[in-house]
Amino acid sequence: MEFLPALFLVALVTPSDQQKITLTQGEILGTEEVDETGSLYHAFRSIPYAQSPTGDLRFKDPVPAKGWDGVRDGSLTPPLCPQLDLALYHAGKKVIRGQEDCLYLNVFTPKDSHTKLPVMVWIHEGAFMVGGASHLSPGPLVSRGVVLVTLHYRLGTLGFLSTEDSVLPGNLGLKDQTLALRWVKDNIRDLGGDPEKVTVFGVSSGAAAAHFQVLTPYAKEYHQTDKVHNHPINPPSLHTVPTNILSFPYPLGLFHRAILQSGSGLCSWGSRADHREVAVKVGQLVNCSKAGSTTESLDSKSLLACLQKTPLEELVAVPQAFAIWSNEPLVMLPRVDGDFLPDFPATLLKNNRYNKVDLIAGVTAHEGAFVAKNSGRPRTTTTHSTFARRVFYHSWGDHVLSIADENADAVTEVMN
């Protein structure tokens, strides 16, 4: 199945006019632009949905953004969330892109629309460690009468490091996404969108993230009185959910449909379980080893205090210390924490514990070509065994290694 391939074309935009909108946070001045098909649309970029996750807010749950005075410039491209430029890194150069003050979203609306339009919220791909929202051309969707929202969320160490306790529970990048969805729920009507017709979608890790939003109780909303725009993103108590949720104004929560392209929460690369071990090694790598050298001795509060003072560049680059082949294995990933993700995705689905939304799942065409470029690297028996066990999480690595001898040559030929 193939979805909207034209979305990845670079928009040919030429600002020609300006559009001012009043949001709950304040006024914002957007631009009128033209896409590659010649269609006009309005763009409102760099809208803050959360406060800057810096200082004491580094490694903390997202806090809703405050309002602003005057008119905000909505023409500026938002900064990427901090990430390593992997192309330059593999060329021997360590270059950090982006900044910590990155929790912004963009809204693109058709020109001269007088009705509330369906909304699509894009969660970008990038293995939860790289990527951004600005490469997505709004034209193919906006020209079809859709309001498009794109967003940035915390990545890598800053978004997914966890000590597996309440000090550093993890999943911060996913929580950022949920807060952005709450912003959409509260504000998209002012930008021409229908808050009751919201679709969340993504590709690869973006698809897995969209699926996690389907699975988390944090994306549910049961109270019409929840109109305070500076609320935290606390989930409803599972003990207070009514039997007949259809009697409530927002029975389907923060969104109503999901599209998963080449990924889901069920993928082996979508989450991992050994976060505390990773946290110990991260502490050692960035000179926070006084917090503890083992999972048993680790003092999570001491580690957090140290990490909040650690230079950004060290935190962003540290996942590469775990890599044994290219960028694998991925270590900064979502986790089943018993809270944001109450249980393993397969268990939640089996037990009917998820947000009841329409869902489309499929794959994109020729996607294997993306990783085929890395397949020419020589391997030894030892590195192949280590690679399989670390990349294919849980018990899958052993299954890969148990392939019959008559098939091993074919697998080696493909990989080399």
Secondary structure, 3 states (H helix, E strand, C coil): CCCCHHHHCCCCCCCCEEEEEECCCCEEEEEEEECCCCCEEEEEEEEECECCCCHHHCCCCCCECCCCCCEEECCCCCCCCCEECHHHHHCCCCCEECCCCCCEEEEEEECCCCCCEEEEEEECCCCCCCCCCCCCCCHHHHCCCCEEEEECCCCHHHHHCCCCCCCCCCCHHHHHHHHHHHHHHHHHHHHCEEEEEEEEEEECHHHHHHHHHHHCHHHCCCCCCCCCCCCCCCCCCCCCCCCCHHHCCCCCCCCCEEEEECCCCCCCCCCCCCHHHHHHHHHHHCCCHHHCCCCCCCCHHHHHHHHCCCCHHHHHHHHHHHCCECCECCCCCCCCCCCCCCCCHHHHHHCCCCCCCEEEEECCCCCCHHHHCCCCCCCCHHHHHHHHHHHCCCCHHHHHHCCCHHHHHHHHHHHC
